[in-house]
Amino acid sequence: MIIWEVPLLEFLGEPDARFAVPRYQRAYSWEADQCDELWRDLFRAARARRSHFAGALIYANEREGAAAERSVVDGQQRLTTVSLIIAAMADYLRERGESLFGMGADDLKVAYLRAGDAPKLELSHADNDTLAAIALDRPLPANPSKRVCENLACFAAHMREENFDAAELWQGLNALTVIAIALDRREKAPEVFESLNSKGVPLVTADLVRNYLLLAESHREQARLYETCWQPIQGVFGDDPGSIRLNNAIMGWLAVRFRKIRKLGDAQAFSTFKSFCEDEYEGTVDALLDELYAFCMVWAENYRYHSVKKYKSADWAKLGRKTRVSDRPLAKLDNPESLEYYQRHFGVDPQW
C-alpha cells in the first residue's frame, strides 16, 4: 500500500491515466446542497490562499504504464463533482471565447476529462454514458443521468452570477488536496470498500462540531480547548454513550442560532454552522464554546435531553430560561446547584 498527499487536479490530470468506478459501488449521488458546499469551500480556499483537504482517494492499479488504469475504491463522488465543475468551466470559456491561464475549453477537457479518445473517468450504472458525452463533446444519451445533468447545470448557473471570478475558482480547484492510497493488490478492494462504508460508528453533528473547532489548532491549543471547554460541555450530560444527549443539545443550540436549520433539516446543521464560522463569525473559539456550554446547561435543566425535533415548530424565544443566544428572562431555579452555577459562571444572581 502506498499513501501520499497530492493536489486533486494533479491526480486527476495525470496524462493518459483512466479511472474506473467498480460496479459494486452506488451511482453518483451528490445533490445540489453538497455541490454548493464544495463551491463555497473552493472560493474560501482561494481567498485565504490555503489548501483545502478533500478526503481520501483509494484505488487499485489495474494496469501500469503509459496508459494506467485505476479502479476507484473510494472517491467517486468527489472525482465526478470536480469533473463536472471543469466541464462547466470549459463551457463557460467556450461561450465567451476566453482562456484561463493560457488554457482554453479544449485544453481543460483534454487535460482533466479525457484520456486520448476515451473519458478519463468511467462511472458505474447509468451515469457513465452521460459523463462520457459531456467529456467528449458528444450528444447526451436518450435517457441521461438526472443527477449528473442537474449538478452540471448547478455549476453553470453559479458561473452566470454577476460576481463570478473564473480565476478565483481555478485557484480554489488547485487548492484541493487529497490523500491518495494505492492498494498493492486489487483483491483488497472489496475488503477496503466494506471497511470504509459499513464498519465503525458514523460521526454525529456533535463530533463534527468538536472536530471542526479543535482540529485546526496546534496540538497544545487543542489540548487546552478540550480540557477547559469541551470536557465541561460533555460533563453536563454525565454518562452519555454515543453522545446522544450532547448531540441533541447541540442540535438545539444550532436551531436557536440558525433558524433556517428548521427549514433545511438536521442534515444541513453542520454545513450551516461551518459556513457561519468561516464567513461571518469574528469571535474566538473560546467564546463560541463558552456559549455552547451555557446553552447545554440550560438544555439539560429544561428539556431533559429531548430530541430537538419536538421544538422545530415552536417559538424558541418563548421557551426555557435565558441563554447566551436569546433575550429570554431567567425562570426560577429549583435547586441550589443551579443557582450556584449561574452565580459562578455568569457573575449574577438569576431574577424571577
C-alpha positions as CSV (number, residue, x, y, z in Angstrom):
1,M,0.0,0.0,0.0
2,I,1.3,3.4,-1.0
3,I,0.0,6.6,0.6
4,W,0.8,10.2,-0.3
5,E,-0.7,13.7,-0.3
6,V,-1.4,15.1,-3.7
7,P,-3.3,18.0,-5.3
8,L,-6.6,16.6,-6.7
9,L,-6.1,18.2,-10.1
10,E,-2.6,16.7,-10.4
11,F,-4.1,13.3,-9.5
12,L,-6.9,13.6,-12.0
13,G,-4.8,15.2,-14.7
14,E,-2.1,12.5,-14.9
15,P,-1.6,12.1,-18.7
16,D,-3.5,9.1,-20.2
17,A,-4.5,7.8,-16.8
18,R,-8.0,6.4,-16.6
19,F,-10.2,5.9,-13.5
20,A,-13.0,3.3,-13.4
21,V,-15.7,3.1,-10.7
22,P,-16.4,-0.6,-9.9
23,R,-19.9,-2.0,-10.5
24,Y,-20.4,-2.8,-6.8
25,Q,-20.4,0.9,-5.9
26,R,-23.6,3.1,-5.8
27,A,-24.4,5.5,-8.5
28,Y,-23.3,9.2,-8.4
29,S,-25.4,10.7,-5.7
30,W,-24.3,14.2,-4.7
31,E,-27.1,16.7,-4.5
32,A,-27.2,20.4,-5.1
33,D,-26.6,21.2,-1.4
34,Q,-23.3,19.2,-1.4
35,C,-22.3,20.8,-4.7
36,D,-23.0,24.3,-3.3
37,E,-20.9,23.5,-0.2
38,L,-17.9,22.4,-2.3
39,W,-18.3,25.5,-4.4
40,R,-18.1,27.7,-1.3
41,D,-15.2,25.8,0.0
42,L,-13.3,26.4,-3.2
43,F,-13.7,30.1,-3.0
44,R,-12.8,30.2,0.7
45,A,-9.6,28.3,0.0
46,A,-8.7,30.7,-2.9
47,R,-9.4,33.8,-0.9
48,A,-7.4,32.5,2.1
49,R,-4.6,31.2,-0.1
50,R,-4.6,27.9,1.6
51,S,-5.2,24.3,0.7
52,H,-8.5,22.5,1.2
53,F,-8.4,18.9,2.2
54,A,-11.0,16.9,0.2
55,G,-10.6,13.5,1.8
56,A,-9.0,10.2,0.7
57,L,-9.0,8.7,-2.8
58,I,-8.4,5.0,-2.7
59,Y,-7.7,3.0,-5.8
60,A,-6.3,-0.3,-7.1
61,N,-4.0,-0.4,-10.1
62,E,-5.4,-2.5,-12.9
63,R,-2.6,-1.7,-15.3
64,E,0.6,0.4,-15.0
65,G,2.5,2.2,-17.7
66,A,1.8,4.9,-20.2
67,A,-2.0,4.2,-20.1
68,A,-2.6,3.5,-16.4
69,E,-6.0,2.1,-15.4
70,R,-7.1,2.6,-11.8
71,S,-10.1,1.1,-10.1
72,V,-11.6,3.7,-7.7
73,V,-12.4,2.1,-4.4
74,D,-13.4,5.3,-2.7
75,G,-13.7,8.8,-4.1
76,Q,-16.2,8.6,-6.9
77,Q,-18.4,11.4,-5.6
78,R,-15.5,14.0,-5.4
79,L,-13.9,12.9,-8.7
80,T,-17.2,13.2,-10.5
81,T,-18.2,16.5,-9.0
82,V,-14.8,18.1,-9.7
83,S,-15.0,16.8,-13.3
84,L,-18.4,18.5,-13.7
85,I,-17.0,21.8,-12.4
86,I,-14.2,21.5,-15.0
87,A,-16.8,20.7,-17.7
88,A,-18.9,23.7,-16.7
89,M,-15.8,25.8,-16.8
90,A,-14.9,24.6,-20.3
91,D,-18.4,25.5,-21.5
92,Y,-18.1,28.9,-19.8
93,L,-14.8,29.7,-21.6
94,R,-16.0,28.4,-25.0
95,E,-19.2,30.5,-24.8
96,R,-17.1,33.6,-24.2
97,G,-14.1,32.8,-26.4
98,E,-11.8,33.1,-23.5
99,S,-8.9,31.3,-21.9
100,L,-7.8,30.8,-18.3
101,F,-4.1,31.0,-17.5
102,G,-3.4,30.1,-21.1
103,M,-5.9,27.2,-21.2
104,G,-9.0,27.2,-23.4
105,A,-12.0,25.0,-23.2
106,D,-10.5,22.1,-25.2
107,D,-7.3,22.3,-23.2
108,L,-9.2,21.8,-20.0
109,K,-11.1,18.8,-21.3
110,V,-8.0,17.2,-22.8
111,A,-6.1,17.6,-19.5
112,Y,-8.7,16.6,-17.0
113,L,-11.7,14.9,-18.7
114,R,-10.1,12.8,-21.5
115,A,-7.6,10.1,-21.8
116,G,-7.0,10.0,-25.6
117,D,-10.3,9.3,-27.3
118,A,-11.9,8.0,-24.1
119,P,-13.3,9.7,-21.0
120,K,-10.8,9.8,-18.2
121,L,-13.4,8.8,-15.6
122,E,-15.7,5.8,-16.1
123,L,-18.7,5.8,-13.8
124,S,-20.9,2.9,-12.8
125,H,-24.6,2.4,-13.6
126,A,-26.5,4.8,-15.9
127,D,-24.3,7.8,-15.1
128,N,-21.4,6.7,-17.4
129,D,-22.8,7.4,-20.8
130,T,-23.9,10.9,-19.7
131,L,-20.5,11.9,-18.2
132,A,-18.7,10.4,-21.3
133,A,-20.9,12.5,-23.6
134,I,-20.0,15.7,-21.6
135,A,-16.3,14.9,-21.5
136,L,-16.1,14.1,-25.3
137,D,-18.5,16.8,-26.5
138,R,-21.0,14.3,-27.9
139,P,-24.8,14.4,-27.7
140,L,-26.3,13.2,-24.5
141,P,-27.9,9.7,-24.4
142,A,-31.6,9.3,-24.8
143,N,-32.1,8.9,-21.1
144,P,-29.3,11.0,-19.5
145,S,-28.4,10.8,-15.8
146,K,-30.6,13.2,-14.0
147,R,-28.1,13.8,-11.1
148,V,-25.1,14.4,-13.5
149,C,-27.1,16.9,-15.6
150,E,-28.6,18.7,-12.6
151,N,-25.2,19.2,-11.0
152,L,-23.6,20.4,-14.2
153,A,-26.4,22.9,-14.6
154,C,-25.9,23.9,-11.0
155,F,-22.3,24.9,-11.6
156,A,-23.1,26.5,-14.9
157,A,-25.7,28.7,-13.1
158,H,-23.1,29.8,-10.5
159,M,-20.8,30.8,-13.3
160,R,-23.5,33.1,-14.7
161,E,-23.7,35.0,-11.4
162,E,-22.6,38.6,-11.6
163,N,-19.7,38.3,-9.2
164,F,-18.3,35.0,-10.6
165,D,-14.5,35.1,-10.9
166,A,-13.1,32.2,-13.1
167,A,-9.5,32.8,-12.0
168,E,-10.5,32.6,-8.3
169,L,-12.4,29.3,-8.9
170,W,-9.4,27.9,-10.7
171,Q,-7.2,28.9,-7.7
172,G,-9.7,27.1,-5.4
173,L,-9.6,23.9,-7.6
174,N,-5.8,24.0,-7.4
175,A,-6.0,24.2,-3.7
176,L,-7.9,20.9,-3.3
177,T,-5.7,18.2,-1.9
178,V,-6.4,14.5,-1.2
179,I,-4.7,11.6,0.5
180,A,-4.1,9.1,-2.4
181,I,-4.0,5.5,-1.3
182,A,-2.8,2.9,-3.8
183,L,-3.6,-0.7,-2.9
184,D,-0.9,-3.2,-3.7
185,R,-3.4,-5.9,-4.7
186,R,-6.8,-5.4,-6.4
187,E,-8.2,-8.3,-4.4
188,K,-8.1,-6.0,-1.3
189,A,-10.6,-3.5,-2.9
190,P,-13.9,-5.1,-1.8
191,E,-12.5,-5.6,1.7
192,V,-11.4,-1.9,1.9
193,F,-14.7,-0.7,0.5
194,E,-16.6,-2.7,3.1
195,S,-14.5,-1.4,5.9
196,L,-15.0,2.2,4.7
197,N,-18.7,2.0,4.3
198,S,-20.1,-0.4,6.8
199,K,-17.8,-0.6,9.8
200,G,-17.5,1.8,12.7
201,V,-19.9,4.3,14.2
202,P,-20.9,7.3,11.9
203,L,-20.0,10.7,13.2
204,V,-22.9,12.7,14.6
205,T,-23.2,16.5,14.5
206,A,-21.6,16.9,17.9
207,D,-18.5,15.1,16.6
208,L,-18.3,17.2,13.5
209,V,-18.6,20.5,15.6
210,R,-15.9,19.4,18.0
211,N,-13.5,18.3,15.3
212,Y,-14.1,21.4,13.3
213,L,-13.4,23.8,16.2
214,L,-10.4,21.9,17.6
215,L,-8.5,20.3,14.8
216,A,-7.4,23.5,13.1
217,E,-5.5,24.5,16.2
218,S,-2.0,23.4,17.3
219,H,-1.6,20.3,19.4
220,R,-1.1,22.3,22.6
221,E,-4.1,24.6,21.9
222,Q,-6.3,21.5,21.1
223,A,-5.4,20.1,24.5
224,R,-6.2,23.3,26.2
225,L,-9.6,23.8,24.4
226,Y,-10.6,20.2,25.0
227,E,-9.7,20.2,28.7
228,T,-11.1,23.7,29.6
229,C,-14.0,23.9,27.2
230,W,-15.1,20.7,25.6
231,Q,-14.8,18.3,28.6
232,P,-17.1,20.6,30.7
233,I,-19.6,20.6,27.9
234,Q,-19.6,16.8,27.8
235,G,-19.7,16.7,31.5
236,V,-23.1,18.4,31.6
237,F,-24.7,15.2,30.4
238,G,-22.8,12.7,32.6
239,D,-22.8,9.1,31.2
240,D,-23.8,9.7,27.6
241,P,-23.0,6.7,25.4
242,G,-22.8,7.7,21.7
243,S,-23.1,11.4,22.7
244,I,-26.9,11.2,22.2
245,R,-27.8,13.8,24.8
246,L,-24.9,16.0,23.8
247,N,-25.8,15.8,20.1
248,N,-29.5,16.7,20.9
249,A,-28.3,19.7,22.8
250,I,-26.0,20.9,20.0
251,M,-28.8,20.4,17.5
252,G,-31.0,22.6,19.8
253,W,-28.2,25.2,20.0
254,L,-27.8,25.3,16.3
255,A,-31.6,25.6,15.8
256,V,-31.6,28.7,18.1
257,R,-28.5,30.1,16.5
258,F,-29.6,29.5,12.9
259,R,-33.4,29.4,12.4
260,K,-33.1,28.3,8.8
261,I,-31.9,24.9,10.0
262,R,-35.6,24.3,11.0
263,K,-36.4,24.7,7.3
264,L,-33.4,22.9,5.8
265,G,-33.4,20.0,8.2
266,D,-30.9,18.3,10.5
267,A,-28.7,17.1,7.6
268,Q,-27.7,20.8,6.9
269,A,-27.0,21.7,10.5
270,F,-23.2,21.2,10.4
271,S,-22.9,22.8,7.0
272,T,-24.8,25.9,8.2
273,F,-22.6,26.1,11.3
274,K,-19.4,25.7,9.2
275,S,-20.5,28.5,6.8
276,F,-21.2,30.8,9.8
277,C,-17.8,30.2,11.3
278,E,-15.9,30.8,8.1
279,D,-17.9,33.6,6.6
280,E,-19.5,35.6,9.5
281,Y,-18.1,34.8,12.9
282,E,-15.4,37.1,14.1
283,G,-15.0,35.9,17.7
284,T,-12.8,33.3,19.3
285,V,-13.2,29.6,19.6
286,D,-13.3,30.0,23.4
287,A,-16.2,32.4,23.2
288,L,-18.2,30.1,20.9
289,L,-17.6,27.1,23.2
290,D,-18.5,29.2,26.2
291,E,-21.8,30.0,24.6
292,L,-22.4,26.3,23.8
293,Y,-21.5,25.4,27.4
294,A,-24.1,27.8,28.7
295,F,-26.8,26.5,26.3
296,C,-26.1,22.9,27.3
297,M,-26.6,23.7,31.0
298,V,-30.0,25.3,30.2
299,W,-30.9,22.4,27.9
300,A,-30.1,19.8,30.5
301,E,-32.1,21.6,33.1
302,N,-35.2,22.4,31.0
303,Y,-35.6,19.9,28.2
304,R,-34.4,16.6,29.7
305,Y,-32.4,15.6,26.6
306,H,-35.4,15.6,24.3
307,S,-34.9,15.4,20.6
308,V,-34.7,18.8,19.0
309,K,-37.4,17.7,16.6
310,K,-40.0,18.3,19.3
311,Y,-39.3,22.1,19.2
312,K,-38.8,22.7,15.5
313,S,-42.3,24.2,15.0
314,A,-42.2,26.0,18.3
315,D,-41.3,29.6,19.1
316,W,-37.9,29.2,20.7
317,A,-38.0,32.8,22.0
318,K,-40.7,31.8,24.5
319,L,-39.2,28.5,25.7
320,G,-37.0,28.0,28.7
321,R,-34.5,30.1,30.6
322,K,-32.1,32.7,29.4
323,T,-29.1,31.6,27.3
324,R,-26.3,33.5,25.6
325,V,-28.3,33.3,22.4
326,S,-31.6,34.8,23.4
327,D,-33.2,37.6,25.5
328,R,-35.4,35.2,27.5
329,P,-35.8,36.0,31.2
330,L,-34.5,33.5,33.7
331,A,-37.0,31.2,35.3
332,K,-37.0,30.3,39.0
333,L,-34.2,27.9,39.7
334,D,-35.4,24.9,41.7
335,N,-32.1,23.7,43.2
336,P,-29.1,25.3,44.9
337,E,-26.7,23.7,42.4
338,S,-28.2,25.6,39.5
339,L,-28.2,28.8,41.5
340,E,-24.5,28.3,42.3
341,Y,-23.7,27.6,38.7
342,Y,-25.3,30.9,37.5
343,Q,-23.6,32.9,40.2
344,R,-20.2,31.4,39.5
345,H,-20.3,31.3,35.7
346,F,-22.5,34.3,34.8
347,G,-21.5,36.5,37.8
348,V,-25.1,37.4,38.5
349,D,-28.0,36.2,40.6
350,P,-30.9,35.0,38.5
351,Q,-34.0,37.1,38.7
352,W,-37.6,35.9,38.7
